[in-house]
Amino acid sequence: MNYIYHGVPSPMIGTKLVPLNKMPRYMSEIHSLHLSKYKGREEILNRKVPLLDCLWNDVVQFVPFNPRKIFELQVELKLISKVPDYKFFKINLDVVDPKKTIVFFKNRPGEESIIVKWIDDIDFEQIQEIPQATINYFKSMIGAGEPPLNYQFVPHIVHKGTVEISNSKIITL
């Protein structure tokens, strides 16, 4: 069985992960909180998502492996002192519609390095480890005096629309 992972929003309202553009008015505080993650990178939200014919605001993003691996590597490289106690949904991949789900690959800066494939067109087992590009990026951040982007160059599972999480397990890193 394959799983995808998404951070548990705080507060979590309801049983669905909702794209920013689909959040109802009563969730405006949560919308602002999640929008703040893009501070300095706001232009990303207005980019078109290849294959899905929508904007980044219209999708929910996931990582294809347990994110603990990312933070353990950062501890090993002394970028952080300990693995944070973040909570993530561990979601069965079968929950997402493959006709609305892509894998977004990027292994270096720049739009020309982007490869996008439908989820059904990839071997999920091949994206279960931290990519070498991410490892190299983390190493380049040693001594930089700023925190790294945690998921830089990690394949992103990108789903257009909401995702039901009521049957998903919550894990703590």
KEBAKOL-146229 format. One record per residue: residue in three letters; x, y, z of N, C-alpha, C, O in turn. Coordinates in pm, 1 decimal. Example, Ala and Ser with C-alpha at 12.3 -4.5 7.8 and 13.67 -1.06 7.14 Angstrom:
% residues 2
<Ala, <1319.0, -569.0, 780.0>, <1230.0, -450.0, 780.0>, <1320.0, -330.0, 780.0>, <1423.6, -331.9, 846.5>>
<Ser, <1285.0, -225.0, 708.0>, <1367.0, -106.0, 714.0>, <1290.0, 3.0, 787.0>, <1340.9, 113.8, 803.9>>
***
This chain:
% residues 173
<Met, <83.7, -117.4, 0.0>, <0.0, 0.0, 0.0>, <88.8, 124.5, 0.0>, <187.5, 130.5, 73.3>>
<Asn, <54.0, 223.2, -81.7>, <130.5, 347.0, -91.8>, <60.4, 459.5, -17.5>, <-62.5, 465.8, -11.7>>
<Tyr, <141.8, 548.7, 39.4>, <88.8, 659.9, 117.6>, <149.5, 791.1, 71.5>, <260.7, 796.0, 19.1>>
<Ile, <72.1, 898.3, 92.7>, <120.0, 1034.2, 73.8>, <101.3, 1106.0, 206.6>, <20.8, 1063.7, 289.5>>
<Tyr, <175.3, 1214.3, 226.9>, <178.7, 1280.6, 357.4>, <152.4, 1429.7, 341.8>, <201.4, 1494.5, 249.4>>
<His, <73.4, 1482.0, 435.4>, <41.8, 1625.0, 438.3>, <38.2, 1669.4, 583.7>, <-20.6, 1602.1, 668.4>>
<Gly, <100.6, 1781.7, 612.1>, <99.1, 1834.3, 748.0>, <-43.0, 1857.1, 796.9>, <-128.9, 1902.1, 721.0>>
<Val, <-67.8, 1826.1, 923.5>, <-200.2, 1848.1, 982.2>, <-214.4, 1997.6, 1009.5>, <-138.1, 2053.4, 1088.3>>
<Pro, <-311.3, 2062.9, 945.0>, <-330.7, 2205.7, 969.7>, <-373.7, 2230.6, 1114.1>, <-438.2, 2146.6, 1176.9>>
<Ser, <-337.0, 2346.4, 1164.5>, <-379.4, 2383.6, 1299.3>, <-445.0, 2520.8, 1292.2>, <-377.8, 2619.5, 1262.3>>
<Pro, <-574.1, 2528.5, 1318.9>, <-662.4, 2418.5, 1355.1>, <-710.8, 2343.4, 1230.7>, <-717.2, 2398.9, 1121.0>>
<Met, <-744.1, 2217.3, 1250.8>, <-802.0, 2136.5, 1143.9>, <-952.7, 2146.0, 1156.5>, <-1008.9, 2114.9, 1261.5>>
<Ile, <-1018.1, 2189.1, 1049.5>, <-1163.9, 2202.2, 1049.6>, <-1219.9, 2105.4, 946.4>, <-1184.6, 2112.3, 828.7>>
<Gly, <-1306.4, 2015.8, 990.0>, <-1369.0, 1921.7, 898.2>, <-1283.4, 1799.7, 871.9>, <-1188.1, 1771.1, 944.5>>
<Thr, <-1319.7, 1727.8, 765.5>, <-1252.3, 1601.4, 732.8>, <-1191.9, 1603.1, 593.0>, <-1166.6, 1498.0, 534.1>>
<Lys, <-1169.1, 1723.6, 540.1>, <-1110.8, 1734.0, 406.4>, <-997.8, 1835.5, 406.9>, <-1004.7, 1938.1, 474.6>>
<Leu, <-893.3, 1805.0, 330.1>, <-790.0, 1903.9, 301.5>, <-841.1, 1985.0, 183.3>, <-882.4, 1929.3, 81.6>>
<Val, <-837.8, 2116.7, 197.8>, <-900.9, 2206.1, 101.4>, <-796.1, 2299.8, 39.9>, <-718.1, 2360.3, 113.6>>
<Pro, <-792.5, 2313.0, -93.4>, <-700.8, 2409.3, -155.3>, <-733.5, 2552.1, -110.5>, <-847.3, 2581.8, -74.3>>
<Leu, <-633.5, 2639.7, -113.1>, <-653.4, 2778.1, -69.3>, <-770.9, 2845.2, -139.4>, <-850.6, 2912.6, -74.1>>
<Asn, <-783.2, 2828.2, -271.4>, <-890.9, 2893.6, -346.5>, <-1029.4, 2839.3, -314.5>, <-1129.7, 2901.3, -349.9>>
<Lys, <-1036.0, 2724.9, -248.4>, <-1165.5, 2663.1, -219.0>, <-1207.5, 2680.1, -72.4>, <-1313.6, 2632.4, -32.1>>
<Met, <-1124.6, 2747.6, 6.1>, <-1158.8, 2764.6, 147.7>, <-1276.1, 2860.8, 161.1>, <-1273.2, 2970.2, 104.6>>
<Pro, <-1380.5, 2820.7, 236.2>, <-1495.3, 2909.0, 255.5>, <-1458.2, 3029.6, 341.8>, <-1354.8, 3030.5, 408.6>>
<Arg, <-1544.2, 3130.6, 339.1>, <-1517.7, 3255.3, 412.4>, <-1490.1, 3234.0, 560.2>, <-1404.9, 3302.0, 617.5>>
<Tyr, <-1560.7, 3140.4, 622.9>, <-1541.9, 3121.9, 766.6>, <-1402.8, 3067.1, 799.7>, <-1365.0, 3059.2, 916.6>>
<Met, <-1328.1, 3030.1, 697.9>, <-1192.0, 2980.2, 718.9>, <-1087.3, 3086.9, 684.2>, <-971.5, 3053.2, 659.1>>
<Ser, <-1126.3, 3214.2, 682.6>, <-1034.9, 3319.7, 637.5>, <-907.8, 3327.5, 721.7>, <-800.9, 3357.6, 668.6>>
<Glu, <-917.6, 3301.0, 851.1>, <-798.8, 3304.4, 936.5>, <-701.5, 3192.1, 897.7>, <-580.2, 3212.8, 892.6>>
<Ile, <-755.5, 3074.8, 870.8>, <-672.8, 2961.1, 829.2>, <-613.6, 2988.7, 691.1>, <-497.4, 2957.4, 665.2>>
<His, <-693.7, 3046.9, 603.5>, <-646.7, 3083.3, 469.8>, <-525.2, 3175.4, 480.6>, <-424.3, 3153.1, 413.7>>
<Ser, <-534.3, 3277.6, 563.7>, <-422.9, 3372.0, 582.2>, <-299.7, 3302.5, 637.6>, <-187.5, 3330.3, 595.3>>
<Leu, <-320.8, 3212.0, 732.1>, <-209.5, 3138.4, 791.5>, <-134.5, 3057.7, 685.3>, <-11.6, 3061.2, 679.9>>
<His, <-207.6, 2986.0, 601.8>, <-143.4, 2901.9, 500.8>, <-86.0, 2984.8, 386.0>, <12.1, 2945.1, 323.1>>
<Leu, <-146.5, 3098.2, 359.5>, <-93.3, 3189.4, 259.2>, <42.5, 3243.8, 303.0>, <129.1, 3270.3, 219.6>>
<Ser, <60.5, 3260.3, 433.3>, <186.6, 3315.2, 485.8>, <306.0, 3224.0, 456.1>, <420.1, 3270.3, 456.7>>
<Lys, <281.7, 3096.6, 430.5>, <390.5, 3003.7, 396.3>, <458.8, 3043.0, 265.6>, <571.3, 3001.3, 238.4>>
<Tyr, <390.3, 3123.1, 185.6>, <442.9, 3163.3, 55.3>, <503.6, 3303.7, 57.6>, <531.1, 3361.3, -47.7>>
<Lys, <524.4, 3358.9, 177.7>, <580.9, 3493.7, 188.5>, <714.1, 3499.3, 113.3>, <803.3, 3417.4, 135.2>>
<Gly, <724.7, 3596.9, 25.2>, <843.7, 3611.1, -57.5>, <840.5, 3525.7, -183.0>, <925.1, 3539.9, -271.4>>
<Arg, <741.3, 3436.1, -190.2>, <727.9, 3347.9, -307.5>, <583.4, 3350.0, -358.1>, <535.0, 3251.5, -413.8>>
<Glu, <515.4, 3463.2, -338.3>, <373.0, 3473.8, -369.8>, <340.5, 3443.7, -515.9>, <231.0, 3396.9, -547.2>>
<Glu, <436.0, 3470.7, -605.3>, <410.9, 3448.6, -748.4>, <380.6, 3302.2, -778.7>, <316.3, 3271.8, -879.2>>
<Ile, <425.8, 3212.6, -693.9>, <398.8, 3069.5, -713.5>, <248.8, 3042.6, -718.0>, <202.1, 2959.7, -796.1>>
<Leu, <174.1, 3113.0, -634.0>, <30.6, 3087.5, -622.9>, <-45.4, 3117.2, -751.5>, <-152.1, 3060.5, -774.9>>
<Asn, <8.5, 3204.9, -834.4>, <-59.3, 3240.3, -959.1>, <-5.1, 3165.7, -1080.3>, <-45.5, 3192.3, -1193.5>>
<Arg, <85.5, 3073.3, -1056.6>, <137.5, 2991.4, -1166.5>, <38.0, 2882.9, -1203.7>, <-36.3, 2832.1, -1119.7>>
<Lys, <38.5, 2849.4, -1329.7>, <-45.7, 2738.4, -1376.1>, <22.4, 2606.3, -1342.7>, <144.6, 2593.4, -1351.0>>
<Val, <-59.0, 2509.1, -1305.2>, <-9.1, 2374.8, -1276.5>, <-19.4, 2293.6, -1405.2>, <-129.1, 2272.6, -1456.8>>
<Pro, <94.5, 2248.1, -1457.1>, <90.4, 2169.2, -1580.8>, <0.8, 2045.3, -1566.2>, <-6.2, 1984.6, -1459.4>>
<Leu, <-65.3, 2010.3, -1672.3>, <-155.3, 1894.8, -1686.3>, <-289.4, 1913.3, -1615.8>, <-390.7, 1863.5, -1665.0>>
<Leu, <-293.7, 1983.1, -1502.8>, <-418.5, 1994.4, -1426.4>, <-503.3, 2114.5, -1467.3>, <-618.5, 2124.9, -1425.2>>
<Asp, <-449.2, 2205.3, -1548.2>, <-523.3, 2321.4, -1597.0>, <-585.5, 2401.9, -1482.6>, <-705.2, 2430.6, -1483.0>>
<Cys, <-502.3, 2437.4, -1385.3>, <-547.5, 2517.0, -1272.1>, <-427.3, 2592.5, -1215.5>, <-316.7, 2582.8, -1268.6>>
<Leu, <-449.5, 2667.6, -1107.7>, <-342.1, 2740.9, -1040.7>, <-296.9, 2664.6, -917.1>, <-365.9, 2573.9, -870.4>>
<Trp, <-179.5, 2702.0, -863.9>, <-129.3, 2638.1, -741.2>, <-227.1, 2657.0, -625.6>, <-231.1, 2574.5, -534.3>>
<Asn, <-306.0, 2764.5, -628.2>, <-407.7, 2787.2, -524.3>, <-518.1, 2682.0, -526.2>, <-591.1, 2666.4, -428.3>>
<Asp, <-530.2, 2609.9, -637.3>, <-639.6, 2514.3, -656.8>, <-602.3, 2370.6, -622.0>, <-681.9, 2278.8, -641.9>>
<Val, <-481.4, 2351.1, -570.0>, <-434.8, 2215.1, -543.7>, <-394.3, 2196.9, -397.9>, <-370.5, 2293.1, -324.9>>
<Val, <-387.3, 2070.9, -358.6>, <-331.2, 2031.8, -229.0>, <-204.5, 1953.2, -261.5>, <-203.8, 1867.5, -349.9>>
<Gln, <-97.2, 1984.0, -188.3>, <32.3, 1920.5, -215.3>, <68.9, 1821.5, -105.6>, <35.3, 1840.0, 11.4>>
<Phe, <138.5, 1716.0, -146.5>, <179.5, 1609.9, -54.8>, <323.4, 1571.1, -84.6>, <375.8, 1600.0, -192.2>>
<Val, <386.7, 1505.3, 12.0>, <516.3, 1442.4, -14.4>, <492.6, 1291.9, -23.2>, <401.3, 1239.3, 40.5>>
<Pro, <575.5, 1222.1, -102.8>, <550.6, 1080.8, -129.3>, <611.8, 983.8, -29.0>, <597.5, 862.4, -43.8>>
<Phe, <679.8, 1035.9, 72.8>, <740.6, 948.6, 174.0>, <729.3, 1016.2, 309.6>, <701.1, 1135.6, 319.2>>
<Asn, <751.8, 937.4, 414.5>, <740.9, 990.7, 549.8>, <835.5, 1109.9, 564.8>, <956.4, 1094.6, 547.7>>
<Pro, <782.4, 1228.0, 596.3>, <865.6, 1348.3, 604.7>, <969.1, 1344.3, 717.3>, <1059.4, 1427.8, 721.7>>
<Arg, <956.3, 1249.1, 806.7>, <1057.4, 1235.1, 912.1>, <1197.5, 1222.6, 851.1>, <1295.2, 1271.5, 907.7>>
<Lys, <1205.9, 1156.6, 735.0>, <1335.2, 1139.7, 667.6>, <1401.7, 1275.3, 640.6>, <1522.7, 1290.4, 657.8>>
<Ile, <1322.7, 1371.7, 599.1>, <1373.9, 1506.6, 568.8>, <1436.1, 1569.1, 693.2>, <1546.6, 1623.2, 688.6>>
<Phe, <1363.0, 1560.7, 804.2>, <1409.4, 1626.4, 926.6>, <1524.7, 1550.3, 991.3>, <1611.9, 1611.2, 1053.3>>
<Glu, <1526.1, 1417.9, 977.7>, <1641.1, 1341.5, 1028.4>, <1768.6, 1380.3, 953.3>, <1875.3, 1391.4, 1013.6>>
<Leu, <1757.4, 1400.7, 822.8>, <1873.2, 1444.4, 745.0>, <1918.5, 1583.6, 789.5>, <2038.3, 1609.5, 800.0>>
<Gln, <1823.8, 1672.0, 815.2>, <1860.4, 1806.3, 861.3>, <1930.1, 1801.5, 997.0>, <2022.2, 1879.3, 1021.7>>
<Val, <1887.2, 1711.3, 1085.2>, <1955.2, 1693.7, 1214.2>, <2096.3, 1641.2, 1190.1>, <2192.6, 1691.7, 1247.7>>
<Glu, <2108.2, 1540.2, 1105.3>, <2238.8, 1481.0, 1074.4>, <2336.5, 1586.5, 1021.1>, <2455.5, 1583.1, 1052.6>>
<Leu, <2285.7, 1679.7, 940.4>, <2369.5, 1785.3, 882.5>, <2382.6, 1907.2, 974.6>, <2447.9, 2005.9, 940.7>>
<Lys, <2318.6, 1897.7, 1092.6>, <2321.2, 2005.1, 1192.9>, <2254.6, 2134.5, 1144.0>, <2291.0, 2244.2, 1186.2>>
<Leu, <2157.5, 2119.4, 1055.3>, <2077.7, 2233.9, 1012.9>, <1971.7, 2266.7, 1117.2>, <1931.5, 2382.1, 1132.7>>
<Ile, <1926.7, 2163.3, 1188.8>, <1835.3, 2179.6, 1301.6>, <1886.4, 2091.0, 1414.4>, <1961.5, 1996.5, 1390.5>>
<Ser, <1845.5, 2121.6, 1537.9>, <1898.6, 2046.2, 1652.5>, <1823.4, 1916.8, 1679.4>, <1881.2, 1821.1, 1730.8>>
<Lys, <1693.5, 1913.0, 1644.7>, <1615.1, 1791.3, 1668.1>, <1500.1, 1785.3, 1569.0>, <1460.1, 1886.0, 1510.6>>
<Val, <1448.4, 1665.3, 1551.9>, <1332.0, 1646.6, 1465.3>, <1212.7, 1711.8, 1534.4>, <1182.0, 1677.4, 1648.6>>
<Pro, <1144.8, 1805.1, 1467.7>, <1029.1, 1869.4, 1530.7>, <915.4, 1769.2, 1549.7>, <908.4, 1667.9, 1480.0>>
<Asp, <827.9, 1798.0, 1643.2>, <716.0, 1705.5, 1668.4>, <593.8, 1742.0, 1583.7>, <481.4, 1745.9, 1633.6>>
<Tyr, <617.2, 1768.1, 1456.8>, <509.4, 1798.7, 1363.7>, <419.3, 1677.0, 1345.8>, <462.0, 1562.3, 1358.6>>
<Lys, <293.0, 1706.6, 1315.6>, <195.6, 1601.2, 1287.7>, <163.1, 1602.5, 1137.7>, <151.2, 1708.1, 1075.6>>
<Phe, <149.5, 1482.9, 1082.4>, <117.7, 1467.0, 940.5>, <6.8, 1364.8, 923.4>, <-2.4, 1267.4, 998.1>>
<Phe, <-77.9, 1389.1, 822.7>, <-171.6, 1286.2, 780.3>, <-94.9, 1186.8, 694.5>, <-20.2, 1225.1, 604.4>>
<Lys, <-114.2, 1059.2, 723.5>, <-62.5, 950.7, 640.1>, <-183.5, 900.8, 561.8>, <-270.7, 833.8, 617.2>>
<Ile, <-188.3, 933.6, 433.6>, <-307.6, 916.1, 351.7>, <-284.7, 806.4, 247.6>, <-185.6, 808.2, 174.5>>
<Asn, <-375.6, 713.3, 242.4>, <-368.6, 608.2, 140.9>, <-376.7, 673.4, 3.0>, <-467.4, 752.3, -23.5>>
<Leu, <-283.6, 641.0, -83.1>, <-278.9, 700.1, -217.0>, <-407.6, 675.4, -295.1>, <-441.6, 753.5, -384.0>>
<Asp, <-478.8, 568.8, -263.3>, <-603.5, 537.3, -334.0>, <-713.0, 641.0, -310.9>, <-813.0, 641.8, -382.8>>
<Val, <-695.7, 728.4, -212.0>, <-796.6, 830.3, -180.3>, <-803.0, 937.7, -289.3>, <-908.9, 996.4, -311.6>>
<Val, <-691.5, 963.7, -356.9>, <-690.4, 1070.0, -457.8>, <-724.4, 1014.5, -595.9>, <-688.0, 902.2, -630.9>>
<Asp, <-794.4, 1095.5, -672.1>, <-833.5, 1059.0, -808.2>, <-711.6, 1073.5, -899.5>, <-658.7, 1183.8, -912.8>>
<Pro, <-665.8, 965.2, -962.6>, <-546.5, 974.9, -1047.5>, <-564.5, 1068.1, -1167.6>, <-465.8, 1114.4, -1224.9>>
<Lys, <-689.0, 1096.0, -1206.0>, <-713.4, 1188.3, -1317.3>, <-697.4, 1333.7, -1274.1>, <-698.9, 1424.5, -1357.2>>
<Lys, <-682.1, 1355.3, -1142.6>, <-663.3, 1489.8, -1087.9>, <-533.2, 1499.8, -1008.9>, <-514.9, 1593.4, -931.1>>
<Thr, <-442.6, 1403.6, -1028.5>, <-322.1, 1396.8, -945.9>, <-197.5, 1378.8, -1032.2>, <-190.2, 1290.0, -1117.1>>
<Ile, <-99.7, 1466.5, -1007.5>, <26.6, 1461.4, -1080.6>, <143.4, 1450.6, -982.7>, <127.9, 1469.6, -862.0>>
<Val, <259.6, 1419.9, -1037.6>, <383.6, 1425.9, -960.6>, <468.4, 1534.3, -1025.5>, <493.2, 1533.2, -1146.1>>
<Phe, <511.5, 1627.1, -942.6>, <587.9, 1743.5, -986.1>, <732.9, 1721.9, -945.4>, <765.3, 1719.3, -826.7>>
<Phe, <819.3, 1706.5, -1044.2>, <962.0, 1684.9, -1019.7>, <1038.4, 1811.9, -1054.3>, <1011.6, 1876.4, -1155.7>>
<Lys, <1133.1, 1846.7, -969.4>, <1222.6, 1959.4, -996.5>, <1353.9, 1927.8, -926.9>, <1356.0, 1906.2, -805.7>>
<Asn, <1463.6, 1924.8, -1002.1>, <1590.3, 1885.9, -940.0>, <1695.0, 1997.0, -936.0>, <1808.7, 1974.9, -894.4>>
<Arg, <1654.9, 2117.4, -980.0>, <1743.6, 2233.7, -968.0>, <1658.6, 2359.2, -989.3>, <1546.2, 2349.7, -1038.7>>
<Pro, <1710.9, 2476.2, -952.7>, <1634.0, 2599.6, -972.4>, <1602.0, 2623.0, -1120.2>, <1675.1, 2579.4, -1209.2>>
<Gly, <1492.7, 2691.9, -1143.1>, <1455.0, 2727.9, -1279.6>, <1341.5, 2643.5, -1333.4>, <1331.0, 2523.9, -1306.0>>
<Glu, <1257.1, 2709.1, -1410.5>, <1139.5, 2642.7, -1466.9>, <1176.4, 2534.4, -1568.1>, <1100.1, 2440.0, -1588.3>>
<Glu, <1292.4, 2547.5, -1631.3>, <1331.1, 2450.3, -1734.4>, <1362.3, 2312.8, -1676.4>, <1370.6, 2214.9, -1750.5>>
<Ser, <1379.7, 2304.4, -1545.1>, <1412.9, 2174.9, -1483.3>, <1289.9, 2100.1, -1431.2>, <1303.3, 1998.3, -1363.2>>
<Ile, <1172.3, 2149.7, -1462.5>, <1048.2, 2088.7, -1413.6>, <1003.5, 1975.5, -1506.6>, <1003.0, 1989.4, -1628.9>>
<Ile, <966.3, 1864.2, -1445.0>, <904.7, 1752.1, -1516.9>, <776.7, 1718.7, -1441.4>, <777.6, 1707.2, -1318.9>>
<Val, <668.0, 1703.5, -1513.8>, <538.9, 1672.8, -1452.9>, <482.5, 1547.5, -1519.1>, <480.2, 1535.8, -1641.6>>
<Lys, <436.8, 1453.9, -1435.1>, <378.4, 1329.3, -1486.4>, <250.7, 1297.5, -1409.4>, <236.7, 1332.8, -1292.3>>
<Trp, <159.4, 1231.2, -1475.9>, <40.9, 1180.9, -1407.2>, <84.6, 1076.2, -1305.5>, <179.6, 1001.6, -1329.1>>
<Ile, <16.3, 1071.1, -1194.5>, <51.9, 977.1, -1087.3>, <53.7, 832.9, -1138.6>, <137.4, 753.3, -1095.9>>
<Asp, <-37.2, 798.9, -1229.0>, <-42.2, 662.2, -1282.5>, <76.0, 628.9, -1373.5>, <99.2, 512.2, -1405.2>>
<Asp, <150.5, 731.2, -1415.2>, <262.1, 709.4, -1507.7>, <397.3, 696.9, -1438.1>, <501.1, 693.3, -1504.2>>
<Ile, <396.7, 690.4, -1306.1>, <523.7, 677.4, -1234.3>, <523.8, 551.6, -1148.7>, <418.5, 500.3, -1110.8>>
<Asp, <641.7, 503.9, -1119.6>, <659.6, 392.5, -1027.0>, <676.9, 454.9, -888.8>, <781.7, 512.1, -859.0>>
<Phe, <575.7, 444.2, -805.8>, <575.5, 511.3, -675.7>, <693.5, 468.3, -589.0>, <742.8, 546.7, -508.0>>
<Glu, <738.1, 346.5, -605.4>, <853.0, 298.0, -527.7>, <980.1, 377.2, -559.4>, <1070.7, 385.3, -476.5>>
<Gln, <986.4, 434.8, -677.7>, <1105.4, 509.6, -719.6>, <1115.6, 648.3, -655.8>, <1217.4, 715.8, -671.0>>
<Ile, <1011.8, 691.1, -585.0>, <1015.2, 824.3, -522.1>, <999.5, 814.4, -369.8>, <939.0, 901.3, -306.9>>
<Gln, <1053.7, 709.5, -313.1>, <1042.1, 686.9, -169.2>, <1163.6, 733.4, -89.4>, <1165.3, 720.5, 33.0>>
<Glu, <1263.6, 786.3, -155.7>, <1383.3, 833.5, -85.9>, <1406.7, 981.2, -115.8>, <1356.0, 1035.1, -214.2>>
<Ile, <1484.7, 1045.4, -28.9>, <1519.8, 1185.7, -50.2>, <1607.0, 1194.8, -175.5>, <1707.9, 1125.0, -185.5>>
<Pro, <1569.4, 1279.7, -270.7>, <1650.1, 1292.4, -392.5>, <1789.3, 1350.7, -363.2>, <1807.3, 1427.2, -268.4>>
<Gln, <1885.5, 1313.6, -445.4>, <2021.3, 1365.9, -430.0>, <2022.9, 1518.6, -439.7>, <2101.2, 1583.9, -370.8>>
<Ala, <1937.7, 1575.6, -523.9>, <1932.0, 1722.2, -536.8>, <1892.9, 1787.3, -404.4>, <1943.3, 1894.5, -371.0>>
<Thr, <1803.8, 1723.5, -329.0>, <1763.8, 1776.2, -198.1>, <1879.8, 1765.5, -100.0>, <1906.8, 1858.9, -24.6>>
<Ile, <1947.7, 1652.6, -101.0>, <2063.6, 1633.6, -12.2>, <2169.3, 1740.0, -42.2>, <2223.6, 1801.2, 49.8>>
<Asn, <2198.4, 1761.8, -169.3>, <2296.9, 1863.4, -208.1>, <2252.4, 2002.9, -165.5>, <2333.5, 2082.9, -118.8>>
<Tyr, <2123.7, 2031.9, -181.5>, <2070.1, 2161.7, -139.6>, <2088.2, 2180.3, 11.0>, <2135.0, 2285.2, 55.2>>
<Phe, <2051.4, 2079.0, 90.1>, <2068.0, 2090.0, 235.6>, <2214.7, 2113.0, 271.4>, <2245.0, 2196.1, 357.0>>
<Lys, <2304.5, 2041.3, 207.6>, <2447.9, 2060.0, 234.9>, <2491.1, 2202.7, 201.8>, <2575.8, 2259.7, 270.7>>
<Ser, <2433.3, 2260.3, 96.6>, <2468.0, 2397.9, 58.6>, <2415.8, 2499.8, 159.6>, <2462.7, 2613.5, 163.2>>
<Met, <2319.7, 2459.5, 241.0>, <2261.0, 2549.8, 340.6>, <2336.8, 2548.1, 473.4>, <2307.9, 2629.0, 561.6>>
<Ile, <2432.8, 2457.9, 488.8>, <2511.4, 2452.1, 612.6>, <2587.3, 2583.4, 627.2>, <2662.5, 2623.4, 538.4>>
<Gly, <2566.4, 2649.4, 739.9>, <2633.9, 2776.0, 766.7>, <2572.8, 2895.8, 696.9>, <2626.5, 3006.1, 707.3>>
<Ala, <2462.9, 2877.9, 626.5>, <2401.1, 2988.2, 552.1>, <2329.7, 3087.4, 643.6>, <2302.8, 3200.7, 603.9>>
<Gly, <2299.2, 3044.5, 766.2>, <2232.9, 3134.3, 859.4>, <2084.9, 3153.1, 834.7>, <2023.6, 3243.3, 891.7>>
<Glu, <2027.4, 3070.8, 752.1>, <1883.3, 3075.5, 728.2>, <1831.4, 2932.8, 717.1>, <1904.1, 2842.3, 676.1>>
<Pro, <1705.7, 2913.5, 753.6>, <1652.0, 2777.1, 747.7>, <1632.0, 2732.3, 602.8>, <1598.2, 2813.2, 516.4>>
<Pro, <1652.8, 2604.4, 576.8>, <1630.4, 2554.3, 440.8>, <1481.4, 2540.0, 411.5>, <1398.9, 2532.9, 502.6>>
<Leu, <1449.1, 2536.0, 284.0>, <1313.8, 2499.0, 243.0>, <1306.6, 2347.6, 258.8>, <1379.1, 2274.3, 191.5>>
<Asn, <1220.2, 2301.3, 346.7>, <1219.3, 2159.8, 384.1>, <1200.6, 2063.4, 267.8>, <1258.2, 1954.6, 268.2>>
<Tyr, <1121.6, 2101.0, 169.2>, <1086.3, 2006.5, 63.0>, <1144.6, 2046.1, -72.5>, <1093.6, 2005.8, -177.1>>
<Gln, <1251.5, 2125.2, -69.7>, <1316.2, 2167.0, -193.8>, <1362.2, 2043.6, -272.3>, <1435.9, 1959.9, -220.2>>
<Phe, <1318.6, 2033.6, -396.0>, <1355.3, 1927.8, -490.8>, <1300.1, 1789.3, -455.5>, <1336.9, 1690.5, -519.1>>
<Val, <1213.1, 1781.0, -355.6>, <1142.6, 1656.1, -325.2>, <1024.5, 1647.2, -422.6>, <953.9, 1746.4, -440.4>>
<Pro, <1000.9, 1532.7, -485.6>, <882.5, 1522.1, -572.2>, <756.7, 1557.3, -492.4>, <738.0, 1510.8, -379.9>>
<His, <672.7, 1638.6, -551.6>, <546.9, 1677.0, -488.1>, <433.1, 1602.6, -556.8>, <423.6, 1599.9, -679.5>>
<Ile, <348.1, 1543.2, -476.1>, <223.8, 1486.6, -526.9>, <124.7, 1602.3, -520.9>, <104.8, 1662.0, -415.1>>
<Val, <63.0, 1633.6, -633.7>, <-22.6, 1751.9, -644.4>, <-161.2, 1706.4, -689.1>, <-176.7, 1644.3, -794.2>>
<His, <-262.2, 1738.6, -607.1>, <-399.8, 1695.9, -635.6>, <-489.5, 1818.0, -652.5>, <-489.7, 1908.4, -569.0>>
<Lys, <-564.8, 1819.3, -760.5>, <-659.7, 1927.1, -786.2>, <-789.0, 1898.0, -711.0>, <-855.8, 1797.9, -736.6>>
<Gly, <-823.6, 1987.1, -617.5>, <-946.9, 1971.7, -541.5>, <-921.7, 1928.5, -398.4>, <-808.1, 1926.9, -351.2>>
<Thr, <-1029.7, 1893.5, -330.4>, <-1022.5, 1854.5, -189.8>, <-983.0, 1707.6, -176.3>, <-995.8, 1628.8, -270.0>>
<Val, <-934.5, 1673.1, -56.9>, <-894.5, 1534.7, -28.9>, <-954.1, 1493.2, 105.1>, <-930.0, 1557.7, 207.2>>
<Glu, <-1030.8, 1387.1, 104.2>, <-1092.7, 1332.8, 225.3>, <-985.5, 1266.5, 311.5>, <-906.8, 1185.2, 263.0>>
<Ile, <-983.6, 1302.5, 440.9>, <-880.7, 1247.1, 529.2>, <-940.7, 1177.7, 651.9>, <-867.8, 1144.1, 745.2>>
<Ser, <-1071.8, 1156.0, 652.8>, <-1136.3, 1099.0, 771.9>, <-1084.9, 959.6, 807.0>, <-1088.8, 920.9, 923.8>>
<Asn, <-1037.3, 883.9, 709.4>, <-985.1, 749.6, 736.4>, <-832.8, 745.0, 740.6>, <-773.1, 637.3, 740.7>>
<Ser, <-770.9, 861.4, 744.0>, <-624.5, 868.7, 744.6>, <-571.7, 869.0, 886.9>, <-635.5, 918.7, 979.6>>
<Lys, <-454.7, 812.6, 900.6>, <-386.8, 809.1, 1029.7>, <-307.6, 938.8, 1047.0>, <-258.1, 995.1, 949.4>>
<Ile, <-296.0, 985.7, 1170.9>, <-209.8, 1099.7, 1201.7>, <-83.3, 1045.0, 1265.9>, <-88.7, 969.1, 1362.6>>
<Ile, <31.6, 1085.2, 1209.8>, <159.8, 1044.3, 1266.8>, <229.4, 1168.1, 1323.5>, <208.0, 1279.8, 1276.4>>
<Thr, <311.7, 1146.8, 1423.7>, <395.4, 1253.3, 1478.8>, <539.2, 1218.2, 1446.2>, <582.6, 1104.8, 1466.5>>
<Leu, <612.7, 1315.5, 1395.7>, <752.1, 1289.2, 1356.5>, <838.6, 1255.0, 1475.4>, <958.1, 1230.2, 1459.7>>
***
